[in-house]
Structures are given as structure tokens and as C-alpha cells.
Amino acid sequence: MGAFAQRLVEKRLDLRLGQALSTLPQIAAENSPFDPIFIDADKPNNPDYFKWALKLSRPGRPDRCR
């Protein structure tokens, strides 16, 4: 990715690495709603991810669950 494009992405992206079910409470504590939401990996935890997605997203958000 070119430097210009990389800078545009960095300004709009907050990358969090770690277990999602540990990271999502941290985001909730920061009162940081987000969208869009894409839920795919770790199928056994998808119901929990979906609950967090509803809690943390803005009204009218795009979402995708697979």
C-alpha cells in the first residue's frame, strides 16, 4: 500500500489485537461505538460477538454475520 493510502487508513483505523471477547469490554468502557461489523471466525462465540455488536454499534449500522 502506498504511503498516501496508508496514512488515510491509519487515520480511520483503530487496530486491536487480542481475543475479541477480552477486547470488546475494553471498547465498551471507552464508550467507542463502531461500524461496520463483520462476524466470521470463532463460530462457537458468534452469539456473544453478536450481542457485543448490538451493544457497541451505532443505530442503523451495517453488519454482516456468517
CHARMM internal coordinates of N, CA and C (Angstrom, degrees):
IC EDIT
DIST 1 N 1 CA 1.4566
DIST 1 CA 1 C 1.5230
ANGL 1 N 1 CA 1 C 107.82
DIST 1 C 2 N 1.3068
ANGL 1 CA 1 C 2 N 116.13
DIHE 1 N 1 CA 1 C 2 N 136.15
DIST 2 N 2 CA 1.4532
ANGL 1 C 2 N 2 CA 120.71
DIHE 1 CA 1 C 2 N 2 CA -179.92
DIST 2 CA 2 C 1.5150
ANGL 2 N 2 CA 2 C 112.16
DIHE 1 C 2 N 2 CA 2 C -68.13
DIST 2 C 3 N 1.3189
ANGL 2 CA 2 C 3 N 115.69
DIHE 2 N 2 CA 2 C 3 N 160.27
DIST 3 N 3 CA 1.4628
ANGL 2 C 3 N 3 CA 121.02
DIHE 2 CA 2 C 3 N 3 CA -177.01
DIST 3 CA 3 C 1.5266
ANGL 3 N 3 CA 3 C 111.75
DIHE 2 C 3 N 3 CA 3 C -59.93
DIST 3 C 4 N 1.3286
ANGL 3 CA 3 C 4 N 117.65
DIHE 3 N 3 CA 3 C 4 N -39.94
DIST 4 N 4 CA 1.4649
ANGL 3 C 4 N 4 CA 121.23
DIHE 3 CA 3 C 4 N 4 CA -179.63
DIST 4 CA 4 C 1.5276
ANGL 4 N 4 CA 4 C 110.20
DIHE 3 C 4 N 4 CA 4 C -63.54
DIST 4 C 5 N 1.3100
ANGL 4 CA 4 C 5 N 116.21
DIHE 4 N 4 CA 4 C 5 N -49.59
DIST 5 N 5 CA 1.4614
ANGL 4 C 5 N 5 CA 120.43
DIHE 4 CA 4 C 5 N 5 CA -179.91
DIST 5 CA 5 C 1.5210
ANGL 5 N 5 CA 5 C 110.42
DIHE 4 C 5 N 5 CA 5 C -63.65
DIST 5 C 6 N 1.3127
ANGL 5 CA 5 C 6 N 117.53
DIHE 5 N 5 CA 5 C 6 N -39.65
DIST 6 N 6 CA 1.4534
ANGL 5 C 6 N 6 CA 121.85
DIHE 5 CA 5 C 6 N 6 CA -179.98
DIST 6 CA 6 C 1.5270
ANGL 6 N 6 CA 6 C 110.85
DIHE 5 C 6 N 6 CA 6 C -61.15
DIST 6 C 7 N 1.3307
ANGL 6 CA 6 C 7 N 117.32
DIHE 6 N 6 CA 6 C 7 N -42.28
DIST 7 N 7 CA 1.4623
ANGL 6 C 7 N 7 CA 120.94
DIHE 6 CA 6 C 7 N 7 CA 178.47
DIST 7 CA 7 C 1.5233
ANGL 7 N 7 CA 7 C 111.45
DIHE 6 C 7 N 7 CA 7 C -64.16
DIST 7 C 8 N 1.3182
ANGL 7 CA 7 C 8 N 117.27
DIHE 7 N 7 CA 7 C 8 N -39.08
DIST 8 N 8 CA 1.4599
ANGL 7 C 8 N 8 CA 120.45
DIHE 7 CA 7 C 8 N 8 CA 178.50
DIST 8 CA 8 C 1.5282
ANGL 8 N 8 CA 8 C 110.70
DIHE 7 C 8 N 8 CA 8 C -63.48
DIST 8 C 9 N 1.3066
ANGL 8 CA 8 C 9 N 116.59
DIHE 8 N 8 CA 8 C 9 N -41.20
DIST 9 N 9 CA 1.4621
ANGL 8 C 9 N 9 CA 120.48
DIHE 8 CA 8 C 9 N 9 CA 179.86
DIST 9 CA 9 C 1.5207
ANGL 9 N 9 CA 9 C 110.60
DIHE 8 C 9 N 9 CA 9 C -68.74
DIST 9 C 10 N 1.3093
ANGL 9 CA 9 C 10 N 117.99
DIHE 9 N 9 CA 9 C 10 N -43.58
DIST 10 N 10 CA 1.4543
ANGL 9 C 10 N 10 CA 121.44
DIHE 9 CA 9 C 10 N 10 CA -177.82
DIST 10 CA 10 C 1.5281
ANGL 10 N 10 CA 10 C 112.02
DIHE 9 C 10 N 10 CA 10 C -60.53
DIST 10 C 11 N 1.3173
ANGL 10 CA 10 C 11 N 117.68
DIHE 10 N 10 CA 10 C 11 N -33.11
DIST 11 N 11 CA 1.4544
ANGL 10 C 11 N 11 CA 121.18
DIHE 10 CA 10 C 11 N 11 CA 179.66
DIST 11 CA 11 C 1.5260
ANGL 11 N 11 CA 11 C 111.73
DIHE 10 C 11 N 11 CA 11 C -72.02
DIST 11 C 12 N 1.3191
ANGL 11 CA 11 C 12 N 117.69
DIHE 11 N 11 CA 11 C 12 N -22.11
DIST 12 N 12 CA 1.4570
ANGL 11 C 12 N 12 CA 121.47
DIHE 11 CA 11 C 12 N 12 CA -174.67
DIST 12 CA 12 C 1.5255
ANGL 12 N 12 CA 12 C 113.14
DIHE 11 C 12 N 12 CA 12 C -109.62
DIST 12 C 13 N 1.3116
ANGL 12 CA 12 C 13 N 117.68
DIHE 12 N 12 CA 12 C 13 N -3.44
DIST 13 N 13 CA 1.4509
ANGL 12 C 13 N 13 CA 121.73
DIHE 12 CA 12 C 13 N 13 CA -171.60
DIST 13 CA 13 C 1.5203
ANGL 13 N 13 CA 13 C 111.09
DIHE 12 C 13 N 13 CA 13 C -119.40
DIST 13 C 14 N 1.3035
ANGL 13 CA 13 C 14 N 115.51
DIHE 13 N 13 CA 13 C 14 N 132.30
DIST 14 N 14 CA 1.4599
ANGL 13 C 14 N 14 CA 121.88
DIHE 13 CA 13 C 14 N 14 CA 173.40
DIST 14 CA 14 C 1.5277
ANGL 14 N 14 CA 14 C 105.63
DIHE 13 C 14 N 14 CA 14 C -117.84
DIST 14 C 15 N 1.3031
ANGL 14 CA 14 C 15 N 116.63
DIHE 14 N 14 CA 14 C 15 N 98.31
DIST 15 N 15 CA 1.4558
ANGL 14 C 15 N 15 CA 122.11
DIHE 14 CA 14 C 15 N 15 CA -175.62
DIST 15 CA 15 C 1.5167
ANGL 15 N 15 CA 15 C 110.17
DIHE 14 C 15 N 15 CA 15 C -84.21
DIST 15 C 16 N 1.3138
ANGL 15 CA 15 C 16 N 116.19
DIHE 15 N 15 CA 15 C 16 N 125.27
DIST 16 N 16 CA 1.4644
ANGL 15 C 16 N 16 CA 122.16
DIHE 15 CA 15 C 16 N 16 CA 178.43
DIST 16 CA 16 C 1.5272
ANGL 16 N 16 CA 16 C 107.80
DIHE 15 C 16 N 16 CA 16 C -120.67
DIST 16 C 17 N 1.3022
ANGL 16 CA 16 C 17 N 116.76
DIHE 16 N 16 CA 16 C 17 N 124.98
DIST 17 N 17 CA 1.4536
ANGL 16 C 17 N 17 CA 121.67
DIHE 16 CA 16 C 17 N 17 CA 178.43
DIST 17 CA 17 C 1.5186
ANGL 17 N 17 CA 17 C 109.06
DIHE 16 C 17 N 17 CA 17 C -108.34
DIST 17 C 18 N 1.3150
ANGL 17 CA 17 C 18 N 116.01
DIHE 17 N 17 CA 17 C 18 N 136.69
DIST 18 N 18 CA 1.4533
ANGL 17 C 18 N 18 CA 120.37
DIHE 17 CA 17 C 18 N 18 CA 178.47
DIST 18 CA 18 C 1.5109
ANGL 18 N 18 CA 18 C 110.16
DIHE 17 C 18 N 18 CA 18 C 143.91
DIST 18 C 19 N 1.3130
ANGL 18 CA 18 C 19 N 115.42
DIHE 18 N 18 CA 18 C 19 N -177.46
DIST 19 N 19 CA 1.4542
ANGL 18 C 19 N 19 CA 121.00
DIHE 18 CA 18 C 19 N 19 CA 177.65
DIST 19 CA 19 C 1.5296
ANGL 19 N 19 CA 19 C 108.85
DIHE 18 C 19 N 19 CA 19 C -68.36
DIST 19 C 20 N 1.3211
ANGL 19 CA 19 C 20 N 116.50
DIHE 19 N 19 CA 19 C 20 N 126.68
DIST 20 N 20 CA 1.4657
ANGL 19 C 20 N 20 CA 120.53
DIHE 19 CA 19 C 20 N 20 CA -175.26
DIST 20 CA 20 C 1.5170
ANGL 20 N 20 CA 20 C 112.43
DIHE 19 C 20 N 20 CA 20 C -58.66
DIST 20 C 21 N 1.3207
ANGL 20 CA 20 C 21 N 117.36
DIHE 20 N 20 CA 20 C 21 N -41.78
DIST 21 N 21 CA 1.4641
ANGL 20 C 21 N 21 CA 118.88
DIHE 20 CA 20 C 21 N 21 CA -177.25
DIST 21 CA 21 C 1.5219
ANGL 21 N 21 CA 21 C 112.18
DIHE 20 C 21 N 21 CA 21 C -69.89
DIST 21 C 22 N 1.3158
ANGL 21 CA 21 C 22 N 118.05
DIHE 21 N 21 CA 21 C 22 N -12.72
DIST 22 N 22 CA 1.4637
ANGL 21 C 22 N 22 CA 121.67
DIHE 21 CA 21 C 22 N 22 CA 172.11
DIST 22 CA 22 C 1.5235
ANGL 22 N 22 CA 22 C 111.10
DIHE 21 C 22 N 22 CA 22 C -92.05
DIST 22 C 23 N 1.3164
ANGL 22 CA 22 C 23 N 116.49
DIHE 22 N 22 CA 22 C 23 N -32.84
DIST 23 N 23 CA 1.4598
ANGL 22 C 23 N 23 CA 122.33
DIHE 22 CA 22 C 23 N 23 CA -177.27
DIST 23 CA 23 C 1.5303
ANGL 23 N 23 CA 23 C 112.34
DIHE 22 C 23 N 23 CA 23 C -77.57
DIST 23 C 24 N 1.3194
ANGL 23 CA 23 C 24 N 117.76
DIHE 23 N 23 CA 23 C 24 N -37.04
DIST 24 N 24 CA 1.4611
ANGL 23 C 24 N 24 CA 120.81
DIHE 23 CA 23 C 24 N 24 CA -175.91
DIST 24 CA 24 C 1.5321
ANGL 24 N 24 CA 24 C 113.13
DIHE 23 C 24 N 24 CA 24 C -60.88
DIST 24 C 25 N 1.3381
ANGL 24 CA 24 C 25 N 120.41
DIHE 24 N 24 CA 24 C 25 N -40.94
DIST 25 N 25 CA 1.4735
ANGL 24 C 25 N 25 CA 118.31
DIHE 24 CA 24 C 25 N 25 CA 175.40
DIST 25 CA 25 C 1.5367
ANGL 25 N 25 CA 25 C 112.93
DIHE 24 C 25 N 25 CA 25 C -62.14
DIST 25 C 26 N 1.3265
ANGL 25 CA 25 C 26 N 117.00
DIHE 25 N 25 CA 25 C 26 N -32.55
DIST 26 N 26 CA 1.4617
ANGL 25 C 26 N 26 CA 120.10
DIHE 25 CA 25 C 26 N 26 CA 177.01
DIST 26 CA 26 C 1.5214
ANGL 26 N 26 CA 26 C 110.22
DIHE 25 C 26 N 26 CA 26 C -64.87
DIST 26 C 27 N 1.3154
ANGL 26 CA 26 C 27 N 117.06
DIHE 26 N 26 CA 26 C 27 N -42.05
DIST 27 N 27 CA 1.4644
ANGL 26 C 27 N 27 CA 121.19
DIHE 26 CA 26 C 27 N 27 CA 178.47
DIST 27 CA 27 C 1.5274
ANGL 27 N 27 CA 27 C 109.61
DIHE 26 C 27 N 27 CA 27 C -64.29
DIST 27 C 28 N 1.3334
ANGL 27 CA 27 C 28 N 116.53
DIHE 27 N 27 CA 27 C 28 N -41.68
DIST 28 N 28 CA 1.4646
ANGL 27 C 28 N 28 CA 120.39
DIHE 27 CA 27 C 28 N 28 CA 179.01
DIST 28 CA 28 C 1.5236
ANGL 28 N 28 CA 28 C 110.51
DIHE 27 C 28 N 28 CA 28 C -61.44
DIST 28 C 29 N 1.3268
ANGL 28 CA 28 C 29 N 117.37
DIHE 28 N 28 CA 28 C 29 N -40.83
DIST 29 N 29 CA 1.4655
ANGL 28 C 29 N 29 CA 121.23
DIHE 28 CA 28 C 29 N 29 CA 179.79
DIST 29 CA 29 C 1.5245
ANGL 29 N 29 CA 29 C 111.77
DIHE 28 C 29 N 29 CA 29 C -65.21
DIST 29 C 30 N 1.3258
ANGL 29 CA 29 C 30 N 117.01
DIHE 29 N 29 CA 29 C 30 N -26.67
DIST 30 N 30 CA 1.4672
ANGL 29 C 30 N 30 CA 121.81
DIHE 29 CA 29 C 30 N 30 CA 178.92
DIST 30 CA 30 C 1.5238
ANGL 30 N 30 CA 30 C 111.85
DIHE 29 C 30 N 30 CA 30 C -84.53
DIST 30 C 31 N 1.3314
ANGL 30 CA 30 C 31 N 116.47
DIHE 30 N 30 CA 30 C 31 N -5.26
DIST 31 N 31 CA 1.4626
ANGL 30 C 31 N 31 CA 121.30
DIHE 30 CA 30 C 31 N 31 CA -176.39
DIST 31 CA 31 C 1.5281
ANGL 31 N 31 CA 31 C 110.47
DIHE 30 C 31 N 31 CA 31 C 53.13
DIST 31 C 32 N 1.3314
ANGL 31 CA 31 C 32 N 115.23
DIHE 31 N 31 CA 31 C 32 N 52.10
DIST 32 N 32 CA 1.4648
ANGL 31 C 32 N 32 CA 122.24
DIHE 31 CA 31 C 32 N 32 CA -176.19
DIST 32 CA 32 C 1.5197
ANGL 32 N 32 CA 32 C 110.88
DIHE 31 C 32 N 32 CA 32 C -115.22
DIST 32 C 33 N 1.3428
ANGL 32 CA 32 C 33 N 118.30
DIHE 32 N 32 CA 32 C 33 N 82.73
DIST 33 N 33 CA 1.4631
ANGL 32 C 33 N 33 CA 118.72
DIHE 32 CA 32 C 33 N 33 CA 178.15
DIST 33 CA 33 C 1.5262
ANGL 33 N 33 CA 33 C 110.46
DIHE 32 C 33 N 33 CA 33 C -65.10
DIST 33 C 34 N 1.3188
ANGL 33 CA 33 C 34 N 115.78
DIHE 33 N 33 CA 33 C 34 N 154.86
DIST 34 N 34 CA 1.4513
ANGL 33 C 34 N 34 CA 119.62
DIHE 33 CA 33 C 34 N 34 CA -178.26
DIST 34 CA 34 C 1.5182
ANGL 34 N 34 CA 34 C 110.76
DIHE 33 C 34 N 34 CA 34 C -147.78
DIST 34 C 35 N 1.3004
ANGL 34 CA 34 C 35 N 116.57
DIHE 34 N 34 CA 34 C 35 N 161.38
DIST 35 N 35 CA 1.4429
ANGL 34 C 35 N 35 CA 125.13
DIHE 34 CA 34 C 35 N 35 CA 171.24
DIST 35 CA 35 C 1.5157
ANGL 35 N 35 CA 35 C 107.73
DIHE 34 C 35 N 35 CA 35 C -164.06
DIST 35 C 36 N 1.2820
ANGL 35 CA 35 C 36 N 122.61
DIHE 35 N 35 CA 35 C 36 N 159.12
DIST 36 N 36 CA 1.4644
ANGL 35 C 36 N 36 CA 127.45
DIHE 35 CA 35 C 36 N 36 CA -5.02
DIST 36 CA 36 C 1.5211
ANGL 36 N 36 CA 36 C 111.24
DIHE 35 C 36 N 36 CA 36 C -75.53
DIST 36 C 37 N 1.3166
ANGL 36 CA 36 C 37 N 115.34
DIHE 36 N 36 CA 36 C 37 N 171.38
DIST 37 N 37 CA 1.4538
ANGL 36 C 37 N 37 CA 121.84
DIHE 36 CA 36 C 37 N 37 CA -178.64
DIST 37 CA 37 C 1.5254
ANGL 37 N 37 CA 37 C 108.24
DIHE 36 C 37 N 37 CA 37 C -122.70
DIST 37 C 38 N 1.3039
ANGL 37 CA 37 C 38 N 115.46
DIHE 37 N 37 CA 37 C 38 N 132.67
DIST 38 N 38 CA 1.4613
ANGL 37 C 38 N 38 CA 121.84
DIHE 37 CA 37 C 38 N 38 CA 177.05
DIST 38 CA 38 C 1.5177
ANGL 38 N 38 CA 38 C 106.89
DIHE 37 C 38 N 38 CA 38 C -130.71
DIST 38 C 39 N 1.3293
ANGL 38 CA 38 C 39 N 116.38
DIHE 38 N 38 CA 38 C 39 N 118.66
DIST 39 N 39 CA 1.4628
ANGL 38 C 39 N 39 CA 121.57
DIHE 38 CA 38 C 39 N 39 CA 179.66
DIST 39 CA 39 C 1.5159
ANGL 39 N 39 CA 39 C 107.57
DIHE 38 C 39 N 39 CA 39 C -112.71
DIST 39 C 40 N 1.3323
ANGL 39 CA 39 C 40 N 117.10
DIHE 39 N 39 CA 39 C 40 N 123.41
DIST 40 N 40 CA 1.4557
ANGL 39 C 40 N 40 CA 119.25
DIHE 39 CA 39 C 40 N 40 CA -177.77
DIST 40 CA 40 C 1.5198
ANGL 40 N 40 CA 40 C 112.59
DIHE 39 C 40 N 40 CA 40 C -141.46
DIST 40 C 41 N 1.3084
ANGL 40 CA 40 C 41 N 118.06
DIHE 40 N 40 CA 40 C 41 N -58.85
DIST 41 N 41 CA 1.4614
ANGL 40 C 41 N 41 CA 121.26
DIHE 40 CA 40 C 41 N 41 CA -171.84
DIST 41 CA 41 C 1.5231
ANGL 41 N 41 CA 41 C 111.78
DIHE 40 C 41 N 41 CA 41 C -75.53
DIST 41 C 42 N 1.3044
ANGL 41 CA 41 C 42 N 116.68
DIHE 41 N 41 CA 41 C 42 N 170.41
DIST 42 N 42 CA 1.4668
ANGL 41 C 42 N 42 CA 123.64
DIHE 41 CA 41 C 42 N 42 CA 174.81
DIST 42 CA 42 C 1.5270
ANGL 42 N 42 CA 42 C 110.80
DIHE 41 C 42 N 42 CA 42 C 55.92
DIST 42 C 43 N 1.3216
ANGL 42 CA 42 C 43 N 115.71
DIHE 42 N 42 CA 42 C 43 N 59.28
DIST 43 N 43 CA 1.4667
ANGL 42 C 43 N 43 CA 122.26
DIHE 42 CA 42 C 43 N 43 CA -173.74
DIST 43 CA 43 C 1.5330
ANGL 43 N 43 CA 43 C 114.75
DIHE 42 C 43 N 43 CA 43 C -50.68
DIST 43 C 44 N 1.3382
ANGL 43 CA 43 C 44 N 120.40
DIHE 43 N 43 CA 43 C 44 N -39.70
DIST 44 N 44 CA 1.4717
ANGL 43 C 44 N 44 CA 118.66
DIHE 43 CA 43 C 44 N 44 CA -179.17
DIST 44 CA 44 C 1.5326
ANGL 44 N 44 CA 44 C 113.51
DIHE 43 C 44 N 44 CA 44 C -59.84
DIST 44 C 45 N 1.3266
ANGL 44 CA 44 C 45 N 118.16
DIHE 44 N 44 CA 44 C 45 N -27.06
DIST 45 N 45 CA 1.4668
ANGL 44 C 45 N 45 CA 121.43
DIHE 44 CA 44 C 45 N 45 CA -179.25
DIST 45 CA 45 C 1.5234
ANGL 45 N 45 CA 45 C 113.74
DIHE 44 C 45 N 45 CA 45 C -95.72
DIST 45 C 46 N 1.3314
ANGL 45 CA 45 C 46 N 118.49
DIHE 45 N 45 CA 45 C 46 N 3.10
DIST 46 N 46 CA 1.4650
ANGL 45 C 46 N 46 CA 120.52
DIHE 45 CA 45 C 46 N 46 CA -178.69
DIST 46 CA 46 C 1.5322
ANGL 46 N 46 CA 46 C 113.35
DIHE 45 C 46 N 46 CA 46 C -54.12
DIST 46 C 47 N 1.3435
ANGL 46 CA 46 C 47 N 120.17
DIHE 46 N 46 CA 46 C 47 N -40.89
DIST 47 N 47 CA 1.4724
ANGL 46 C 47 N 47 CA 117.89
DIHE 46 CA 46 C 47 N 47 CA 177.88
DIST 47 CA 47 C 1.5316
ANGL 47 N 47 CA 47 C 112.71
DIHE 46 C 47 N 47 CA 47 C -59.88
DIST 47 C 48 N 1.3351
ANGL 47 CA 47 C 48 N 116.75
DIHE 47 N 47 CA 47 C 48 N -38.96
DIST 48 N 48 CA 1.4660
ANGL 47 C 48 N 48 CA 119.65
DIHE 47 CA 47 C 48 N 48 CA 177.54
DIST 48 CA 48 C 1.5246
ANGL 48 N 48 CA 48 C 111.19
DIHE 47 C 48 N 48 CA 48 C -67.74
DIST 48 C 49 N 1.3262
ANGL 48 CA 48 C 49 N 117.33
DIHE 48 N 48 CA 48 C 49 N -40.78
DIST 49 N 49 CA 1.4665
ANGL 48 C 49 N 49 CA 120.79
DIHE 48 CA 48 C 49 N 49 CA 177.67
DIST 49 CA 49 C 1.5206
ANGL 49 N 49 CA 49 C 110.33
DIHE 48 C 49 N 49 CA 49 C -61.68
DIST 49 C 50 N 1.3207
ANGL 49 CA 49 C 50 N 116.67
DIHE 49 N 49 CA 49 C 50 N -40.90
DIST 50 N 50 CA 1.4554
ANGL 49 C 50 N 50 CA 120.29
DIHE 49 CA 49 C 50 N 50 CA -179.17
DIST 50 CA 50 C 1.5340
ANGL 50 N 50 CA 50 C 110.56
DIHE 49 C 50 N 50 CA 50 C -63.55
DIST 50 C 51 N 1.3311
ANGL 50 CA 50 C 51 N 117.24
DIHE 50 N 50 CA 50 C 51 N -41.90
DIST 51 N 51 CA 1.4708
ANGL 50 C 51 N 51 CA 120.38
DIHE 50 CA 50 C 51 N 51 CA 177.28
DIST 51 CA 51 C 1.5323
ANGL 51 N 51 CA 51 C 110.90
DIHE 50 C 51 N 51 CA 51 C -60.09
DIST 51 C 52 N 1.3317
ANGL 51 CA 51 C 52 N 115.80
DIHE 51 N 51 CA 51 C 52 N -44.08
DIST 52 N 52 CA 1.4669
ANGL 51 C 52 N 52 CA 119.47
DIHE 51 CA 51 C 52 N 52 CA 178.01
DIST 52 CA 52 C 1.5293
ANGL 52 N 52 CA 52 C 110.85
DIHE 51 C 52 N 52 CA 52 C -64.74
DIST 52 C 53 N 1.3241
ANGL 52 CA 52 C 53 N 116.52
DIHE 52 N 52 CA 52 C 53 N -38.99
DIST 53 N 53 CA 1.4639
ANGL 52 C 53 N 53 CA 120.21
DIHE 52 CA 52 C 53 N 53 CA 179.78
DIST 53 CA 53 C 1.5184
ANGL 53 N 53 CA 53 C 110.52
DIHE 52 C 53 N 53 CA 53 C -60.75
DIST 53 C 54 N 1.3215
ANGL 53 CA 53 C 54 N 117.27
DIHE 53 N 53 CA 53 C 54 N -43.16
DIST 54 N 54 CA 1.4623
ANGL 53 C 54 N 54 CA 120.15
DIHE 53 CA 53 C 54 N 54 CA 178.41
DIST 54 CA 54 C 1.5277
ANGL 54 N 54 CA 54 C 111.11
DIHE 53 C 54 N 54 CA 54 C -64.98
DIST 54 C 55 N 1.3152
ANGL 54 CA 54 C 55 N 116.85
DIHE 54 N 54 CA 54 C 55 N -37.90
DIST 55 N 55 CA 1.4571
ANGL 54 C 55 N 55 CA 121.07
DIHE 54 CA 54 C 55 N 55 CA -178.61
DIST 55 CA 55 C 1.5234
ANGL 55 N 55 CA 55 C 112.21
DIHE 54 C 55 N 55 CA 55 C -69.96
DIST 55 C 56 N 1.3335
ANGL 55 CA 55 C 56 N 117.42
DIHE 55 N 55 CA 55 C 56 N -38.97
DIST 56 N 56 CA 1.4629
ANGL 55 C 56 N 56 CA 121.52
DIHE 55 CA 55 C 56 N 56 CA -170.91
DIST 56 CA 56 C 1.5248
ANGL 56 N 56 CA 56 C 114.95
DIHE 55 C 56 N 56 CA 56 C -96.08
DIST 56 C 57 N 1.3003
ANGL 56 CA 56 C 57 N 118.07
DIHE 56 N 56 CA 56 C 57 N -13.54
DIST 57 N 57 CA 1.4630
ANGL 56 C 57 N 57 CA 119.01
DIHE 56 CA 56 C 57 N 57 CA -174.76
DIST 57 CA 57 C 1.5234
ANGL 57 N 57 CA 57 C 111.62
DIHE 56 C 57 N 57 CA 57 C -88.76
DIST 57 C 58 N 1.3097
ANGL 57 CA 57 C 58 N 114.15
DIHE 57 N 57 CA 57 C 58 N 161.06
DIST 58 N 58 CA 1.4648
ANGL 57 C 58 N 58 CA 120.85
DIHE 57 CA 57 C 58 N 58 CA 177.03
DIST 58 CA 58 C 1.5273
ANGL 58 N 58 CA 58 C 109.27
DIHE 57 C 58 N 58 CA 58 C -81.18
DIST 58 C 59 N 1.3261
ANGL 58 CA 58 C 59 N 117.83
DIHE 58 N 58 CA 58 C 59 N 153.88
DIST 59 N 59 CA 1.4639
ANGL 58 C 59 N 59 CA 119.88
DIHE 58 CA 58 C 59 N 59 CA 175.63
DIST 59 CA 59 C 1.5324
ANGL 59 N 59 CA 59 C 110.64
DIHE 58 C 59 N 59 CA 59 C -58.38
DIST 59 C 60 N 1.3136
ANGL 59 CA 59 C 60 N 116.51
DIHE 59 N 59 CA 59 C 60 N 139.88
DIST 60 N 60 CA 1.4546
ANGL 59 C 60 N 60 CA 121.41
DIHE 59 CA 59 C 60 N 60 CA 178.81
DIST 60 CA 60 C 1.5134
ANGL 60 N 60 CA 60 C 114.05
DIHE 59 C 60 N 60 CA 60 C 79.59
DIST 60 C 61 N 1.3210
ANGL 60 CA 60 C 61 N 116.90
DIHE 60 N 60 CA 60 C 61 N 12.66
DIST 61 N 61 CA 1.4595
ANGL 60 C 61 N 61 CA 121.03
DIHE 60 CA 60 C 61 N 61 CA -176.59
DIST 61 CA 61 C 1.5242
ANGL 61 N 61 CA 61 C 111.56
DIHE 60 C 61 N 61 CA 61 C -68.06
DIST 61 C 62 N 1.3201
ANGL 61 CA 61 C 62 N 116.32
DIHE 61 N 61 CA 61 C 62 N 149.30
DIST 62 N 62 CA 1.4668
ANGL 61 C 62 N 62 CA 119.06
DIHE 61 CA 61 C 62 N 62 CA 170.18
DIST 62 CA 62 C 1.5177
ANGL 62 N 62 CA 62 C 108.63
DIHE 61 C 62 N 62 CA 62 C -79.12
DIST 62 C 63 N 1.3089
ANGL 62 CA 62 C 63 N 117.97
DIHE 62 N 62 CA 62 C 63 N 141.76
DIST 63 N 63 CA 1.4562
ANGL 62 C 63 N 63 CA 120.20
DIHE 62 CA 62 C 63 N 63 CA 175.36
DIST 63 CA 63 C 1.5180
ANGL 63 N 63 CA 63 C 109.66
DIHE 62 C 63 N 63 CA 63 C -144.62
DIST 63 C 64 N 1.2996
ANGL 63 CA 63 C 64 N 114.59
DIHE 63 N 63 CA 63 C 64 N 162.71
DIST 64 N 64 CA 1.4595
ANGL 63 C 64 N 64 CA 120.69
DIHE 63 CA 63 C 64 N 64 CA -178.85
DIST 64 CA 64 C 1.5151
ANGL 64 N 64 CA 64 C 108.17
DIHE 63 C 64 N 64 CA 64 C -150.77
DIST 64 C 65 N 1.3051
ANGL 64 CA 64 C 65 N 116.82
DIHE 64 N 64 CA 64 C 65 N 122.13
DIST 65 N 65 CA 1.4692
ANGL 64 C 65 N 65 CA 121.50
DIHE 64 CA 64 C 65 N 65 CA 175.22
DIST 65 CA 65 C 1.5214
ANGL 65 N 65 CA 65 C 107.69
DIHE 64 C 65 N 65 CA 65 C -119.88
DIST 65 C 66 N 1.3158
ANGL 65 CA 65 C 66 N 114.77
DIHE 65 N 65 CA 65 C 66 N 135.21
DIST 66 N 66 CA 1.4602
ANGL 65 C 66 N 66 CA 118.88
DIHE 65 CA 65 C 66 N 66 CA 178.01
DIST 66 CA 66 C 1.4976
ANGL 66 N 66 CA 66 C 109.62
DIHE 65 C 66 N 66 CA 66 C -121.06
END
COOR INIT
IC SEED 1 N 1 CA 1 C
IC BUILD
